[in-house]
């Protein structure tokens, strides 16, 4: 069956008159009659019956018309739907957030005040197949695709400790000094946890973890409640709002992480993605320098 044949059939079925249908379709009546005949031959069934000078759909034709009409209508609507989809896609940015989620959320809220029609879709996928911008931690050397834009912001990792006598007046510390302290930690699947585990291994210590969670907010609250000590990223976790806990710089080993913000030029028009990418990288840099 050809699409033209189906289109001709629907027109004749609606008009129940071959001559009128031929006029609407701007084709000769014999050509229309032949097209309907070929369709019936292919189906092996008649679709019309004579009624006076006109024709009507027989039971086979009625069933065929009922099933075919929405299919053809949907088919003809596809180009416009695709155009609408493309327009919507141009106003949507796909973010894959694997690090600094608090900071990214703040940036998105601020930016959407500028561009109120912008839509943001968040994912957290360690092996993403599709994204416009990805925020992640560099755990090892990563090859940068020449079609991608990448910004790197280095973030110090501090140690949050109780504000008690043994830490009084201290501004820095080594990990060896806290080898026997109780630690609050993220679960192993988090990139920050992998970084911190690496530094503990480099210092020759195995932290005594008394609480761990996959939620950075839960870890922050536990540290803030002085239940244990823990690693605290300098700017991505925000200020430590706890009078009984203080942040110390780790001098041995030197603890930090690189946060990578990458955007892919995978749209027909990347201008909107690039504008948000530039805003996001500047937002990170301002917070890093604060």
Secondary structure, DSSP 4 states (H G I P E B T S, - for coil): --HHHHHHHHHHHHHT-HHHHHHHHTS-HHHHHHHHHHHHHHHTS--EEEETTEEEE-HHHHHHHHHHHHHHHHHHHHHHHHHHHHHHHHTEEEEEE-S-HHHHHHHHHHHHTT-TT-EEEEE--TT-SS-SEEEEE--S--PPPTTEEEEEEEEEEEEEEE-SGGGTT-SEEEGGGGTTSEEEEE-TTSHHHHHHHHHHHHHT---EEEEEES-HHHHHHHHHTTSSBEEEETTTT-----TTEEEEEEEETT-EEEEEEEEE--SS--HHHHHHHHHHHHHHHHHHH-
